[in-house]
Amino acid sequence: MYLNCHSFHSLRYGTIPLEDLISKAAALGLTAMALTDINTVTGIYDFVKGCQAAGIKPIAGMEFRSGHKLRYIGLAKNAAGLAEMNRFLTRHNFEGTELPSAAPDFENVFVIYPLENVPAVLKEHEFIGIRPEQRPVLASSGWKNRIDKMVVLQPVTFRTRTEYRLHKILRAIDLNVVFSRLSEADYCRQTEVMVGLDRILKCYDGYPQIISNTEKIITECRFEFDFKTPKNKKFYTSSRKDDLQLLTTLARQGLEWRYGDHNTEAESRMLRELKVIDQLGFSGYFLITWDIIRFSNSHGFLHIGRGSGANSIIAYCLGITDICPLELDLYFERFLNLNRKSPPDFDIDWSWKERDVILEYIFSRYGCDHVAFCGTNVEFKYRSIFREVGKVFGLPKEELDALAKNPMALHPSNEVVREVQQYGMMLEKYPNQRSMHSCGILISEEPITNYSVLEMPPKGFPIVLFDMHTAEDIGLEKFDILSQRGIGHIDDSVKLIEKNRGIRLNIRDTAISKDQESCNSFLSMGKTIGCFYIESPAMRGLLRRLKCDNYKTLVAASSIIRPGVAQSGMMKEYIFRHNHPDRFEYFHPVFEQQLGDTYGIMVYQEDVIKIAQHYGGLSAADGDILRRAMSGKGRSKAALQKVKDNFFASCAAQGHPLALSTEIYRQIESFAGYSFCKAHSASYAVESYQSLYLKVHYPIEFMVAVINNQGGFYRTEVYVHEARMSGAAVHTPCVNKSEFETTLYGSDVYLGFMHLQGLESKTALLIQQEREKNGLYRSLEDFINRVPIGIEDIQILIFIGAFHFTGKTKNQLLVIARLILVDFRPQNRAPMLLEEPVKEFVLPELERSAFEDAFDEIELLGFPVSCSPFDLLQTPFRGNVMAKDLLGHHKKQVRMLAYLISRKHVPTKMGAMYFGTWIDAQGELFDTAHFTDSLAKYPFQGGGCYLLLGSVEVDYHFPTITVTKMAKMPFIPDPRYEHENDWKYRAQQKIREDVSMTQRAPYPQEHEINIPRLKMSN
């Protein structure tokens, strides 16, 4: 009898989590029910599986609303009926039109109209829903004659009185009104709860036709869904046979390209992989990915194929990845094996500037009816909950901010706040809105509206209304089409090098940097600012501790830096063994044979497979099952126990002692959940090396590319500093040299207009377009005549030095600008037929401090360009030790003057600490550690220069200063405000710092790392 149930997927309306809705129905003994969330099918598939598990017949439906008005309810007779409703709603979503009052002519859908919206004539499949409280109307002659088309309508929206109030709060949030402004039409009735079936039937005593009509609908709705069959596009060609033939041809061509003729090892691996791919029916998946890469290459785009897909030699031969699996001993079984039924998962990265072109190709090539983005459910989060609920209760902005920023323990104690907390906590983990998955693309064999309604977000690509987990559950595997700024750094660098130097680089040739002494030297010294993945302070410190000077060590470093690996203690143990290879023993000969590159430590996920295979005697495919079970990939305890029993039985069959096998299993268990895919690390390392090669050989072009791609780990100022350290002459924006992005002329770098705070982007683009069309600007007057611009924007350009070429001072330029623009309105300007002659103004000479420009730059860019921050200090002291000399001061106390770049919060067992990154007066980087007791007395006070006192600790070639005292040093008074005491030091407050917070458990100490360094005694 329940044909109209809402879950919390009826956004900002329903209050019942899907699992709870099913549990409630099961507890009441219901044998059938319908899920009809408002304008969505988000929960349908989880609902179907949940109902089947609970012994309840699931009916798939949807409640159609236009705005907040209920039009009708649709119930699918079968899967085709759900597809009909999906297509109907999708069309209106795309067109942005209101839903009609009457439902379309569905063929496989029952339609139920509420009493308030019944059409004059009902079709055979259409009915009128009568709520229990509406029975009195049946006595009237108008409705009495239509009883034969009526059904029971008992909506379900909430469970308890408290949830009814929560429902009203959700409605107020949705309507953006305070609670008291809600009208009865805005929320549901108090009767929309689930009660026992006998109570419902009793309400319709005397109306057997209504009950039989309802039972008829329940009987005839047979929504069945095959969760086991893959729904992805099956074939790239027209058949599985043709797909395999094409894939084999392409693989052989790629084999010759990658390995030359007669490489028997590579050919054997290729044939083995092809056999598995064909057996699993995944040839089409590989070919579709290859097709996307082929399109990308035809446009000269750079891509990076990463993730476990790099374990495949077929992917390598097809150009999907650039990692040779033979070179790094990568196991194909980590990517695909006969025990894994889901399709492969390729992660492909492009520059963020080019990704949309790739997406447009995919949608046009494979058809908009078959392609969509995965959706995501954006949940109510802590801050948004209290802000949203607090608004409903009418709290002012100041109180909302306090509730959102502070933990509940610090909230005020009053009745309203307690109510906000109560309902806020109820909303935690509730979906708030639907959004688009950042990279997951679905390409289906059947029209994708067979499975979901589609929405068209502002981005312009359709999305399904369920997330990647549901997609995978129903047999739709995503293609990950990602973007990242690291590729933009590389791609733009190559273009800048050709433009600036006339040198064309083939950066796809990954061999150009791996064995270069100069690149490896930079790597070992941690000179990697701007380089993908290896520029953070933690990574630079790791590179120095390892003296990392080769590709394979970098691959390992890319893995052990990961939080899980480091937290397990493997990072510290790896550093120790790398630096002291004579101070440990391999636990077992297999560890030396298979894990020699990583000193017997299971750094990679593939290492678990190796030990399971070569020690335990399992097949590689079974080893992957062990790895997946250990890493918690959806395995039950019973499944894990089965894997464990299989491992020990196999070890015993190999003749291994039980105690030894138990210890090895313990190590696998400790590492498997933390370890990182080696192919993923290798892919990262290739990209890191590509960017490092550009940094070493073409540093200015590289840093300009980093700046134009809006940086990486650090703020723009750091990359500008790095460009200057590389030999660039850095200039503030200039109307005759600069563009929206930063430009390069030889070694002269002109910052882009995009960095100017307060200048609109459309104005910045107009300056460039007008100059390209009609030539350089000859004077300020000429600029004002040609560019429609107001006095505020002119002042910004003058203060930043954009008219330096005129030879006039900023003060003189300001006077000229104000005389010209005294009554100026840009929108009223008419084109000038003849340019008026430039007026010559007699201007007074005004004295100007040498440092005024620097303070203007801090004001408008956030950092000085015309001088160093050290030049603005009141003190002439620059420290008694420089960063380059720290290695020689182990255990010694030093005083240093330094400019703060970044600081990272780190949890420890003693409390919070910070790691700081600084530059000294010579521009060199160094690092500090600030422990809890020191921070209590000498905290960070924002960006700027500090005097530091501390002791140098050299840890495996990497010096760190443990700071005991520090003090922020004042700048000179701002000369622009020498007579205004309140403004003299305001500019210094605009100097920034990068701060990153860490939410994790403290890393283990060396004595807590439970990795044996000696063989186990027999």
DAGI-V751252 format. One record per helix or strand of 2 or more residues. SS is the DSSP state (h for helix, s for strand). FROM is the first residue (numbers start at 1). TO is the last residue. If there is no record, write none. Layout:
ss->SS from->FROM to->TO
ss->SS from->FROM to->TO
This chain:
ss->h from->18 to->27
ss->s from->32 to->35
ss->h from->44 to->54
ss->s from->57 to->66
ss->s from->69 to->76
ss->h from->79 to->95
ss->s from->109 to->114
ss->h from->115 to->117
ss->s from->126 to->130
ss->h from->132 to->139
ss->h from->141 to->144
ss->h from->147 to->149
ss->s from->150 to->152
ss->h from->161 to->175
ss->h from->179 to->181
ss->h from->184 to->186
ss->h from->197 to->203
ss->h from->208 to->220
ss->h from->240 to->259
ss->h from->264 to->280
ss->h from->283 to->298
ss->s from->303 to->306
ss->h from->307 to->311
ss->h from->313 to->317
ss->h from->332 to->334
ss->s from->347 to->351
ss->h from->355 to->366
ss->s from->371 to->379
ss->h from->382 to->392
ss->h from->397 to->405
ss->h from->408 to->410
ss->h from->415 to->427
ss->s from->431 to->444
ss->h from->448 to->450
ss->s from->454 to->456
ss->s from->462 to->464
ss->h from->468 to->474
ss->s from->479 to->484
ss->h from->485 to->501
ss->h from->511 to->514
ss->h from->517 to->524
ss->h from->537 to->546
ss->h from->551 to->560
ss->h from->563 to->567
ss->h from->570 to->579
ss->h from->589 to->598
ss->h from->605 to->614
ss->h from->620 to->630
ss->h from->637 to->653
ss->h from->658 to->672
ss->h from->678 to->697
ss->h from->699 to->708
ss->h from->716 to->725
ss->s from->729 to->731
ss->s from->743 to->745
ss->s from->748 to->750
ss->h from->753 to->755
ss->h from->761 to->774
ss->h from->780 to->786
ss->h from->791 to->800
ss->h from->804 to->806
ss->h from->810 to->820
ss->h from->826 to->828
ss->h from->852 to->861
ss->h from->869 to->872
ss->h from->883 to->889
ss->s from->893 to->908
ss->s from->911 to->919
ss->s from->925 to->930
ss->h from->932 to->937
ss->s from->945 to->955
ss->s from->958 to->968
ss->h from->975 to->977
ss->h from->981 to->983
ss->h from->987 to->990
ss->s from->994 to->996
ss->h from->1006 to->1008
